[in-house]
Amino acid sequence: MQGLIERACTELSAKAVLLLHENGQVLQKSGWIDDNEYPAMAALIAAMIAAGKGIGNLSDSNVGSPSRFACDSEAAGLYTVGVAHGIWLSVLYDQPLNPGQFRMKVRRYSELLARLGVQQPEQWELPQNGTASMPEDGATLRPVSSREATTPEILTAKNSSLFANISDTEIDELFENARS
């Protein structure tokens, strides 16, 4: 699992890659930021996930919880994708040359992690307060059902970008044969 997270960090040229529980518990990490910055990053991501769920509950469309979050500036960004129930993959990055291809690669790593499976070992089950300890080798693996439904990403404003109506499948097809 750690090797896959490290490979993602290298391939994506990311500042940091985190695999974490939605309550902010870091399961695996890799990157170029200081170790003391990972807890703050995890807390930020947990807050984003909680806010997304709250917004989903307020909506009349009953869409549910989002499966992806993106937050970026002109220089850097944070892209977070759901892996399995309660488990998220998050990438802190400098602005890529091709944002669509970058996001497609992050989603593919998320899908790979979901196929491999992510399980919390009994010795570090997360209590209600989320302050469990984790073994040094990180998360263990078990198969995860591929039948888990994912909610499509919702854009918050009409026509918020030129490609607002393009589907993930169309993006994947565009970059299917692209080389990085």
Backbone as JSON Lines, residues from 0, in Angstrom:
{"i":0,"aa":"M","n":[0.84,-1.18,0.0],"ca":[0.0,0.0,0.0],"c":[0.89,1.25,0.0]}
{"i":1,"aa":"Q","n":[1.9,1.28,0.87],"ca":[2.79,2.44,0.94],"c":[3.51,2.64,-0.38]}
{"i":2,"aa":"G","n":[3.92,1.56,-1.02],"ca":[4.59,1.67,-2.32],"c":[3.71,2.29,-3.37]}
{"i":3,"aa":"L","n":[2.43,1.96,-3.37],"ca":[1.49,2.54,-4.33],"c":[1.3,4.04,-4.08]}
{"i":4,"aa":"I","n":[1.22,4.44,-2.81],"ca":[1.08,5.85,-2.47],"c":[2.34,6.61,-2.89]}
{"i":5,"aa":"E","n":[3.51,6.02,-2.67],"ca":[4.76,6.66,-3.08],"c":[4.85,6.78,-4.61]}
{"i":6,"aa":"R","n":[4.4,5.74,-5.32],"ca":[4.41,5.78,-6.78],"c":[3.47,6.87,-7.29]}
{"i":7,"aa":"A","n":[2.3,7.0,-6.66],"ca":[1.36,8.05,-7.05],"c":[1.99,9.42,-6.84]}
{"i":8,"aa":"C","n":[2.67,9.6,-5.72],"ca":[3.3,10.88,-5.41],"c":[4.34,11.23,-6.48]}
{"i":9,"aa":"T","n":[5.13,10.25,-6.88],"ca":[6.16,10.48,-7.89],"c":[5.54,10.73,-9.27]}
{"i":10,"aa":"E","n":[4.62,9.87,-9.68],"ca":[4.03,9.99,-11.01],"c":[3.24,11.28,-11.18]}
{"i":11,"aa":"L","n":[2.58,11.72,-10.11],"ca":[1.75,12.92,-10.18],"c":[2.55,14.19,-9.88]}
{"i":12,"aa":"S","n":[3.84,14.04,-9.56],"ca":[4.68,15.17,-9.16],"c":[4.01,15.98,-8.05]}
{"i":13,"aa":"A","n":[3.48,15.25,-7.08],"ca":[2.7,15.86,-6.0],"c":[3.6,16.31,-4.86]}
{"i":14,"aa":"K","n":[3.14,17.34,-4.15],"ca":[3.82,17.75,-2.92],"c":[3.54,16.73,-1.82]}
{"i":15,"aa":"A","n":[2.32,16.19,-1.81],"ca":[1.95,15.18,-0.82],"c":[0.77,14.38,-1.34]}
{"i":16,"aa":"V","n":[0.75,13.1,-0.96],"ca":[-0.38,12.21,-1.23],"c":[-0.76,11.57,0.09]}
{"i":17,"aa":"L","n":[-2.04,11.65,0.43],"ca":[-2.55,11.07,1.67],"c":[-3.66,10.08,1.38]}
{"i":18,"aa":"L","n":[-3.63,8.97,2.07],"ca":[-4.77,8.05,2.13],"c":[-5.26,8.21,3.55]}
{"i":19,"aa":"L","n":[-6.52,8.62,3.71],"ca":[-6.99,8.91,5.06],"c":[-8.44,8.51,5.26]}
{"i":20,"aa":"H","n":[-8.79,8.36,6.53],"ca":[-10.17,8.11,6.92],"c":[-10.87,9.45,6.96]}
{"i":21,"aa":"E","n":[-12.17,9.46,6.75],"ca":[-12.91,10.72,6.67],"c":[-12.88,11.53,7.96]}
{"i":22,"aa":"N","n":[-12.48,10.93,9.07],"ca":[-12.37,11.69,10.31],"c":[-11.01,12.35,10.47]}
{"i":23,"aa":"G","n":[-10.13,12.19,9.47],"ca":[-8.83,12.85,9.49],"c":[-7.67,11.96,9.87]}
{"i":24,"aa":"Q","n":[-7.92,10.69,10.18],"ca":[-6.84,9.76,10.53],"c":[-6.05,9.4,9.27]}
{"i":25,"aa":"V","n":[-4.75,9.68,9.28],"ca":[-3.88,9.38,8.14],"c":[-3.58,7.89,8.15]}
{"i":26,"aa":"L","n":[-3.88,7.21,7.03],"ca":[-3.6,5.78,6.89],"c":[-2.25,5.55,6.24]}
{"i":27,"aa":"Q","n":[-1.96,6.32,5.18],"ca":[-0.67,6.26,4.49],"c":[-0.36,7.67,3.99]}
{"i":28,"aa":"K","n":[0.91,7.96,3.83],"ca":[1.3,9.28,3.34],"c":[2.62,9.19,2.6]}
{"i":29,"aa":"S","n":[2.8,10.12,1.68],"ca":[4.06,10.24,0.97],"c":[4.14,11.66,0.45]}
{"i":30,"aa":"G","n":[5.32,12.21,0.41],"ca":[5.44,13.54,-0.17],"c":[6.64,14.31,0.32]}
{"i":31,"aa":"W","n":[6.62,15.59,-0.04],"ca":[7.76,16.47,0.19],"c":[7.47,17.54,1.22]}
{"i":32,"aa":"I","n":[6.37,17.45,1.92],"ca":[6.08,18.42,2.97],"c":[6.59,17.87,4.3]}
{"i":33,"aa":"D","n":[6.76,18.74,5.28],"ca":[7.23,18.31,6.59],"c":[6.21,17.4,7.26]}
{"i":34,"aa":"D","n":[6.7,16.44,8.04],"ca":[5.8,15.5,8.73],"c":[4.79,16.2,9.63]}
{"i":35,"aa":"N","n":[5.17,17.34,10.2],"ca":[4.24,18.04,11.09],"c":[3.13,18.76,10.32]}
{"i":36,"aa":"E","n":[3.19,18.81,8.99],"ca":[2.14,19.43,8.18],"c":[1.04,18.46,7.78]}
{"i":37,"aa":"Y","n":[1.29,17.15,7.85],"ca":[0.29,16.16,7.46],"c":[-0.97,16.21,8.33]}
{"i":38,"aa":"P","n":[-0.86,16.34,9.67],"ca":[-2.09,16.42,10.47],"c":[-2.97,17.62,10.11]}
{"i":39,"aa":"A","n":[-2.36,18.76,9.82],"ca":[-3.15,19.93,9.42],"c":[-3.83,19.69,8.07]}
{"i":40,"aa":"M","n":[-3.11,19.07,7.15],"ca":[-3.69,18.75,5.84],"c":[-4.84,17.76,6.01]}
{"i":41,"aa":"A","n":[-4.66,16.75,6.85],"ca":[-5.71,15.75,7.09],"c":[-6.94,16.4,7.73]}
{"i":42,"aa":"A","n":[-6.73,17.32,8.67],"ca":[-7.85,18.01,9.31],"c":[-8.62,18.85,8.29]}
{"i":43,"aa":"L","n":[-7.9,19.52,7.39],"ca":[-8.53,20.31,6.34],"c":[-9.39,19.42,5.44]}
{"i":44,"aa":"I","n":[-8.85,18.3,5.06],"ca":[-9.58,17.38,4.18],"c":[-10.81,16.82,4.9]}
{"i":45,"aa":"A","n":[-10.66,16.45,6.18],"ca":[-11.81,15.95,6.95],"c":[-12.9,17.01,7.03]}
{"i":46,"aa":"A","n":[-12.51,18.27,7.19],"ca":[-13.5,19.35,7.23],"c":[-14.19,19.51,5.88]}
{"i":47,"aa":"M","n":[-13.44,19.37,4.78],"ca":[-14.03,19.44,3.44],"c":[-15.05,18.32,3.24]}
{"i":48,"aa":"I","n":[-14.72,17.12,3.69],"ca":[-15.61,15.97,3.55],"c":[-16.89,16.2,4.36]}
{"i":49,"aa":"A","n":[-16.73,16.66,5.6],"ca":[-17.89,16.93,6.44],"c":[-18.77,18.03,5.84]}
{"i":50,"aa":"A","n":[-18.14,19.07,5.29],"ca":[-18.91,20.14,4.66],"c":[-19.65,19.62,3.44]}
{"i":51,"aa":"G","n":[-19.0,18.79,2.65],"ca":[-19.65,18.21,1.47],"c":[-20.85,17.37,1.84]}
{"i":52,"aa":"K","n":[-20.72,16.58,2.9],"ca":[-21.85,15.77,3.36],"c":[-22.97,16.66,3.86]}
{"i":53,"aa":"G","n":[-22.61,17.72,4.57],"ca":[-23.63,18.65,5.06],"c":[-24.38,19.34,3.94]}
{"i":54,"aa":"I","n":[-23.65,19.75,2.92],"ca":[-24.29,20.39,1.76],"c":[-25.19,19.39,1.05]}
{"i":55,"aa":"G","n":[-24.72,18.14,0.94],"ca":[-25.54,17.1,0.31],"c":[-26.84,16.87,1.05]}
{"i":56,"aa":"N","n":[-26.8,16.97,2.38],"ca":[-28.01,16.78,3.17],"c":[-28.98,17.95,3.04]}
{"i":57,"aa":"L","n":[-28.45,19.14,2.73],"ca":[-29.3,20.32,2.58],"c":[-30.0,20.38,1.23]}
{"i":58,"aa":"S","n":[-29.46,19.69,0.27],"ca":[-29.97,19.77,-1.1],"c":[-31.31,19.06,-1.23]}
{"i":59,"aa":"D","n":[-32.2,19.63,-2.01],"ca":[-33.49,19.01,-2.29],"c":[-33.37,17.85,-3.27]}
{"i":60,"aa":"S","n":[-32.28,17.81,-4.03],"ca":[-32.12,16.77,-5.04],"c":[-31.76,15.42,-4.43]}
{"i":61,"aa":"N","n":[-31.45,15.38,-3.13],"ca":[-31.14,14.14,-2.44],"c":[-30.01,13.37,-3.1]}
{"i":62,"aa":"V","n":[-28.99,14.07,-3.57],"ca":[-27.87,13.45,-4.27],"c":[-26.99,12.66,-3.32]}
{"i":63,"aa":"G","n":[-26.88,13.07,-2.08],"ca":[-26.04,12.36,-1.13],"c":[-24.68,13.0,-0.99]}
{"i":64,"aa":"S","n":[-23.73,12.21,-0.55],"ca":[-22.38,12.72,-0.3],"c":[-21.58,12.77,-1.59]}
{"i":65,"aa":"P","n":[-20.8,13.83,-1.77],"ca":[-19.94,13.92,-2.95],"c":[-18.83,12.88,-2.9]}
{"i":66,"aa":"S","n":[-18.28,12.54,-4.07],"ca":[-17.19,11.56,-4.13],"c":[-15.86,12.2,-4.47]}
{"i":67,"aa":"R","n":[-15.86,13.53,-4.75],"ca":[-14.62,14.23,-5.08],"c":[-14.7,15.67,-4.59]}
{"i":68,"aa":"F","n":[-13.54,16.21,-4.26],"ca":[-13.42,17.61,-3.87],"c":[-12.2,18.19,-4.56]}
{"i":69,"aa":"A","n":[-12.31,19.43,-4.97],"ca":[-11.17,20.12,-5.56],"c":[-11.12,21.52,-4.98]}
{"i":70,"aa":"C","n":[-9.93,21.94,-4.64],"ca":[-9.7,23.29,-4.13],"c":[-8.35,23.73,-4.69]}
{"i":71,"aa":"D","n":[-8.35,24.82,-5.48],"ca":[-7.07,25.21,-6.04],"c":[-6.96,26.72,-6.19]}
{"i":72,"aa":"S","n":[-5.72,27.14,-6.35],"ca":[-5.38,28.53,-6.61],"c":[-4.59,28.56,-7.91]}
{"i":73,"aa":"E","n":[-4.05,29.71,-8.25],"ca":[-3.26,29.79,-9.47],"c":[-1.97,28.97,-9.38]}
{"i":74,"aa":"A","n":[-1.48,28.76,-8.16],"ca":[-0.18,28.09,-7.99],"c":[-0.29,26.64,-7.54]}
{"i":75,"aa":"A","n":[-1.27,26.3,-6.72],"ca":[-1.34,24.96,-6.13],"c":[-2.78,24.54,-5.95]}
{"i":76,"aa":"G","n":[-2.96,23.27,-5.61],"ca":[-4.31,22.77,-5.4],"c":[-4.33,21.52,-4.56]}
{"i":77,"aa":"L","n":[-5.55,21.12,-4.21],"ca":[-5.8,19.92,-3.43],"c":[-6.95,19.19,-4.1]}
{"i":78,"aa":"Y","n":[-6.74,17.93,-4.48],"ca":[-7.78,17.13,-5.12],"c":[-7.98,15.88,-4.29]}
{"i":79,"aa":"T","n":[-9.22,15.63,-3.9],"ca":[-9.55,14.53,-3.0],"c":[-10.62,13.67,-3.66]}
{"i":80,"aa":"V","n":[-10.4,12.35,-3.65],"ca":[-11.3,11.4,-4.3],"c":[-11.62,10.28,-3.32]}
{"i":81,"aa":"G","n":[-12.91,9.89,-3.27],"ca":[-13.31,8.77,-2.42],"c":[-12.78,7.47,-2.97]}
{"i":82,"aa":"V","n":[-12.28,6.62,-2.05],"ca":[-11.75,5.31,-2.44],"c":[-12.78,4.24,-2.1]}
{"i":83,"aa":"A","n":[-13.2,4.21,-0.86],"ca":[-14.2,3.27,-0.35],"c":[-14.95,4.01,0.75]}
{"i":84,"aa":"H","n":[-15.95,3.39,1.32],"ca":[-16.74,4.06,2.35],"c":[-15.83,4.57,3.48]}
{"i":85,"aa":"G","n":[-15.77,5.89,3.63],"ca":[-15.0,6.5,4.7],"c":[-13.51,6.66,4.43]}
{"i":86,"aa":"I","n":[-13.01,6.18,3.28],"ca":[-11.58,6.25,2.95],"c":[-11.42,7.15,1.73]}
{"i":87,"aa":"W","n":[-10.45,8.07,1.8],"ca":[-10.24,9.07,0.75],"c":[-8.77,9.14,0.36]}
{"i":88,"aa":"L","n":[-8.53,9.46,-0.91],"ca":[-7.19,9.7,-1.44],"c":[-7.12,11.19,-1.76]}
{"i":89,"aa":"S","n":[-6.1,11.86,-1.23],"ca":[-5.97,13.3,-1.42],"c":[-4.57,13.63,-1.93]}
{"i":90,"aa":"V","n":[-4.51,14.55,-2.9],"ca":[-3.24,14.93,-3.51],"c":[-3.08,16.44,-3.42]}
{"i":91,"aa":"L","n":[-1.98,16.88,-2.83],"ca":[-1.59,18.29,-2.79],"c":[-0.58,18.49,-3.91]}
{"i":92,"aa":"Y","n":[-0.83,19.44,-4.8],"ca":[-0.02,19.55,-6.01],"c":[0.21,21.0,-6.41]}
{"i":93,"aa":"D","n":[1.27,21.21,-7.22],"ca":[1.46,22.46,-7.95],"c":[0.6,22.33,-9.2]}
{"i":94,"aa":"Q","n":[0.14,23.44,-9.73],"ca":[-0.76,23.39,-10.88],"c":[-0.15,22.58,-12.02]}
{"i":95,"aa":"P","n":[-0.84,21.53,-12.46],"ca":[-0.33,20.71,-13.56],"c":[-0.56,21.38,-14.91]}
{"i":96,"aa":"L","n":[0.21,20.96,-15.9],"ca":[0.04,21.48,-17.25],"c":[-1.32,21.08,-17.83]}
{"i":97,"aa":"N","n":[-1.78,19.89,-17.47],"ca":[-3.03,19.36,-18.0],"c":[-3.91,18.91,-16.82]}
{"i":98,"aa":"P","n":[-4.76,19.79,-16.29],"ca":[-5.57,19.44,-15.11],"c":[-6.49,18.25,-15.33]}
{"i":99,"aa":"G","n":[-7.06,18.1,-16.53],"ca":[-7.95,16.97,-16.8],"c":[-7.23,15.65,-16.71]}
{"i":100,"aa":"Q","n":[-6.05,15.58,-17.29],"ca":[-5.27,14.35,-17.24],"c":[-4.81,14.06,-15.82]}
{"i":101,"aa":"F","n":[-4.42,15.11,-15.09],"ca":[-4.0,14.95,-13.7],"c":[-5.13,14.33,-12.86]}
{"i":102,"aa":"R","n":[-6.33,14.89,-12.97],"ca":[-7.46,14.38,-12.2],"c":[-7.83,12.97,-12.6]}
{"i":103,"aa":"M","n":[-7.72,12.66,-13.89],"ca":[-7.98,11.3,-14.35],"c":[-7.01,10.32,-13.7]}
{"i":104,"aa":"K","n":[-5.73,10.69,-13.61],"ca":[-4.73,9.81,-12.98],"c":[-5.03,9.61,-11.5]}
{"i":105,"aa":"V","n":[-5.44,10.68,-10.81],"ca":[-5.78,10.55,-9.39],"c":[-6.97,9.61,-9.23]}
{"i":106,"aa":"R","n":[-7.99,9.75,-10.08],"ca":[-9.16,8.86,-10.0],"c":[-8.76,7.42,-10.28]}
{"i":107,"aa":"R","n":[-7.83,7.21,-11.18],"ca":[-7.38,5.83,-11.47],"c":[-6.63,5.23,-10.29]}
{"i":108,"aa":"Y","n":[-5.82,6.05,-9.6],"ca":[-5.17,5.54,-8.38],"c":[-6.23,5.2,-7.34]}
{"i":109,"aa":"S","n":[-7.25,6.02,-7.23],"ca":[-8.34,5.76,-6.28],"c":[-9.04,4.44,-6.62]}
{"i":110,"aa":"E","n":[-9.31,4.23,-7.9],"ca":[-9.95,2.98,-8.34],"c":[-9.05,1.78,-8.06]}
{"i":111,"aa":"L","n":[-7.76,1.93,-8.27],"ca":[-6.82,0.85,-7.99],"c":[-6.81,0.52,-6.5]}
{"i":112,"aa":"L","n":[-6.78,1.55,-5.67],"ca":[-6.83,1.32,-4.22],"c":[-8.14,0.64,-3.82]}
{"i":113,"aa":"A","n":[-9.25,1.03,-4.44],"ca":[-10.54,0.4,-4.14],"c":[-10.54,-1.07,-4.54]}
{"i":114,"aa":"R","n":[-9.93,-1.37,-5.7],"ca":[-9.85,-2.78,-6.13],"c":[-8.97,-3.59,-5.19]}
{"i":115,"aa":"L","n":[-7.85,-3.0,-4.74],"ca":[-6.98,-3.7,-3.8],"c":[-7.66,-3.86,-2.46]}
{"i":116,"aa":"G","n":[-8.41,-2.83,-2.09],"ca":[-9.14,-2.85,-0.83],"c":[-8.35,-2.17,0.27]}
{"i":117,"aa":"V","n":[-9.05,-1.5,1.13],"ca":[-8.44,-0.84,2.27],"c":[-9.23,-1.26,3.49]}
{"i":118,"aa":"Q","n":[-8.55,-1.76,4.47],"ca":[-9.21,-2.23,5.67],"c":[-8.49,-1.68,6.89]}
{"i":119,"aa":"Q","n":[-9.24,-1.34,7.92],"ca":[-8.65,-0.9,9.17],"c":[-8.43,-2.14,10.04]}
{"i":120,"aa":"P","n":[-7.2,-2.47,10.37],"ca":[-6.95,-3.64,11.21],"c":[-7.62,-3.45,12.58]}
{"i":121,"aa":"E","n":[-8.0,-4.57,13.21],"ca":[-8.68,-4.52,14.5],"c":[-7.86,-3.79,15.55]}
{"i":122,"aa":"Q","n":[-6.53,-3.91,15.5],"ca":[-5.71,-3.29,16.54],"c":[-5.71,-1.77,16.47]}
{"i":123,"aa":"W","n":[-6.25,-1.16,15.42],"ca":[-6.36,0.3,15.4],"c":[-7.71,0.76,14.89]}
{"i":124,"aa":"E","n":[-8.75,-0.01,15.26],"ca":[-10.1,0.42,14.9],"c":[-10.34,1.82,15.4]}
{"i":125,"aa":"L","n":[-11.04,2.59,14.64],"ca":[-11.26,3.98,14.98],"c":[-12.4,4.12,15.98]}
{"i":126,"aa":"P","n":[-12.12,4.61,17.19],"ca":[-13.19,4.86,18.14],"c":[-13.97,6.11,17.73]}
{"i":127,"aa":"Q","n":[-15.03,6.41,18.45],"ca":[-15.88,7.55,18.13],"c":[-15.08,8.86,18.09]}
{"i":128,"aa":"N","n":[-14.08,9.02,18.96],"ca":[-13.31,10.27,18.97],"c":[-12.21,10.3,17.91]}
{"i":129,"aa":"G","n":[-11.97,9.17,17.23],"ca":[-11.01,9.14,16.12],"c":[-9.56,9.26,16.55]}
{"i":130,"aa":"T","n":[-9.21,8.84,17.77],"ca":[-7.83,9.0,18.23],"c":[-7.13,7.66,18.39]}
{"i":131,"aa":"A","n":[-7.34,6.76,17.48],"ca":[-6.7,5.45,17.56],"c":[-5.26,5.54,17.06]}
{"i":132,"aa":"S","n":[-4.46,4.57,17.45],"ca":[-3.09,4.52,16.93],"c":[-3.06,3.52,15.79]}
{"i":133,"aa":"M","n":[-2.08,3.67,14.93],"ca":[-1.99,2.86,13.73],"c":[-0.65,2.14,13.74]}
{"i":134,"aa":"P","n":[-0.59,0.88,13.25],"ca":[0.7,0.21,13.18],"c":[1.62,0.93,12.2]}
{"i":135,"aa":"E","n":[2.91,0.74,12.37],"ca":[3.89,1.45,11.55],"c":[3.78,1.11,10.07]}
{"i":136,"aa":"D","n":[3.33,-0.12,9.75],"ca":[3.25,-0.49,8.34],"c":[1.97,-0.01,7.67]}
{"i":137,"aa":"G","n":[1.1,0.7,8.4],"ca":[-0.07,1.34,7.8],"c":[-1.24,0.4,7.63]}
{"i":138,"aa":"A","n":[-2.07,0.69,6.66],"ca":[-3.3,-0.04,6.43],"c":[-3.02,-1.42,5.84]}
{"i":139,"aa":"T","n":[-3.94,-2.34,6.03],"ca":[-3.85,-3.65,5.42],"c":[-4.88,-3.74,4.31]}
{"i":140,"aa":"L","n":[-4.82,-4.83,3.55],"ca":[-5.66,-4.96,2.38],"c":[-6.73,-6.02,2.55]}
{"i":141,"aa":"R","n":[-7.89,-5.77,1.96],"ca":[-8.93,-6.76,1.77],"c":[-9.74,-6.32,0.56]}
{"i":142,"aa":"P","n":[-10.35,-7.25,-0.18],"ca":[-11.14,-6.84,-1.34],"c":[-12.32,-5.98,-0.93]}
{"i":143,"aa":"V","n":[-12.61,-4.99,-1.77],"ca":[-13.75,-4.11,-1.56],"c":[-14.73,-4.35,-2.69]}
{"i":144,"aa":"S","n":[-16.0,-4.33,-2.4],"ca":[-17.03,-4.55,-3.4],"c":[-16.92,-3.5,-4.5]}
{"i":145,"aa":"S","n":[-16.93,-3.93,-5.73],"ca":[-16.88,-2.98,-6.84],"c":[-18.28,-2.44,-7.15]}
{"i":146,"aa":"R","n":[-19.29,-2.92,-6.43],"ca":[-20.66,-2.46,-6.67],"c":[-20.99,-1.2,-5.92]}
{"i":147,"aa":"E","n":[-20.01,-0.64,-5.19],"ca":[-20.25,0.58,-4.44],"c":[-20.59,1.72,-5.39]}
{"i":148,"aa":"A","n":[-21.7,2.37,-5.15],"ca":[-22.12,3.48,-6.02],"c":[-21.34,4.74,-5.68]}
{"i":149,"aa":"T","n":[-20.98,5.48,-6.69],"ca":[-20.33,6.76,-6.46],"c":[-21.23,7.85,-7.01]}
{"i":150,"aa":"T","n":[-21.26,8.93,-6.32],"ca":[-22.09,10.06,-6.71],"c":[-21.32,10.94,-7.66]}
{"i":151,"aa":"P","n":[-21.93,11.39,-8.76],"ca":[-21.2,12.26,-9.67],"c":[-20.88,13.6,-9.01]}
{"i":152,"aa":"E","n":[-19.79,14.18,-9.48],"ca":[-19.39,15.49,-8.96],"c":[-20.42,16.54,-9.38]}
{"i":153,"aa":"I","n":[-20.78,17.4,-8.47],"ca":[-21.77,18.43,-8.74],"c":[-21.06,19.77,-8.86]}
{"i":154,"aa":"L","n":[-21.34,20.48,-9.91],"ca":[-20.77,21.81,-10.07],"c":[-21.67,22.79,-9.34]}
{"i":155,"aa":"T","n":[-21.08,23.73,-8.64],"ca":[-21.85,24.62,-7.78],"c":[-22.48,25.79,-8.5]}
{"i":156,"aa":"A","n":[-22.03,26.1,-9.69],"ca":[-22.62,27.23,-10.41],"c":[-22.87,26.83,-11.86]}
{"i":157,"aa":"K","n":[-23.95,27.35,-12.44],"ca":[-24.23,27.07,-13.84],"c":[-23.11,27.62,-14.7]}
{"i":158,"aa":"N","n":[-22.7,26.81,-15.69],"ca":[-21.66,27.23,-16.65],"c":[-20.42,27.76,-15.93]}
{"i":159,"aa":"S","n":[-20.0,27.06,-14.86],"ca":[-18.86,27.52,-14.09],"c":[-17.54,27.38,-14.83]}
{"i":160,"aa":"S","n":[-17.52,26.58,-15.88],"ca":[-16.32,26.5,-16.7],"c":[-16.71,26.11,-18.12]}
{"i":161,"aa":"L","n":[-15.77,26.24,-19.0],"ca":[-16.01,25.94,-20.4],"c":[-16.43,24.49,-20.6]}
{"i":162,"aa":"F","n":[-15.87,23.58,-19.79],"ca":[-16.14,22.16,-19.95],"c":[-17.04,21.62,-18.85]}
{"i":163,"aa":"A","n":[-17.96,22.41,-18.36],"ca":[-18.82,22.01,-17.25],"c":[-19.69,20.81,-17.6]}
{"i":164,"aa":"N","n":[-20.04,20.62,-18.85],"ca":[-20.95,19.54,-19.22],"c":[-20.25,18.29,-19.72]}
{"i":165,"aa":"I","n":[-18.94,18.22,-19.61],"ca":[-18.21,17.05,-20.07],"c":[-18.22,16.0,-18.97]}
{"i":166,"aa":"S","n":[-18.46,14.76,-19.34],"ca":[-18.54,13.68,-18.35],"c":[-17.15,13.11,-18.06]}
{"i":167,"aa":"D","n":[-17.03,12.38,-16.96],"ca":[-15.76,11.74,-16.61],"c":[-15.37,10.73,-17.69]}
{"i":168,"aa":"T","n":[-16.35,10.04,-18.25],"ca":[-16.06,9.06,-19.3],"c":[-15.47,9.75,-20.52]}
{"i":169,"aa":"E","n":[-16.02,10.9,-20.89],"ca":[-15.48,11.64,-22.02],"c":[-14.07,12.14,-21.75]}
{"i":170,"aa":"I","n":[-13.81,12.58,-20.53],"ca":[-12.45,13.02,-20.16],"c":[-11.48,11.84,-20.24]}
{"i":171,"aa":"D","n":[-11.9,10.69,-19.68],"ca":[-11.05,9.51,-19.73],"c":[-10.73,9.11,-21.17]}
{"i":172,"aa":"E","n":[-11.74,9.19,-22.05],"ca":[-11.53,8.85,-23.46],"c":[-10.57,9.82,-24.13]}
{"i":173,"aa":"L","n":[-10.65,11.1,-23.78],"ca":[-9.75,12.1,-24.36],"c":[-8.29,11.79,-24.05]}
{"i":174,"aa":"F","n":[-8.04,11.33,-22.82],"ca":[-6.66,11.12,-22.37],"c":[-6.24,9.66,-22.38]}
{"i":175,"aa":"E","n":[-7.07,8.79,-22.92],"ca":[-6.79,7.36,-22.91],"c":[-5.42,7.04,-23.51]}
{"i":176,"aa":"N","n":[-5.09,7.66,-24.61],"ca":[-3.83,7.35,-25.29],"c":[-2.8,8.46,-25.11]}
{"i":177,"aa":"A","n":[-3.07,9.41,-24.24],"ca":[-2.12,10.53,-24.03],"c":[-0.92,10.03,-23.26]}
{"i":178,"aa":"R","n":[0.21,10.63,-23.52],"ca":[1.43,10.3,-22.78],"c":[1.82,11.5,-21.94]}
{"i":179,"aa":"S","n":[2.31,11.22,-20.73],"ca":[2.72,12.33,-19.86],"c":[4.14,12.74,-20.16]}
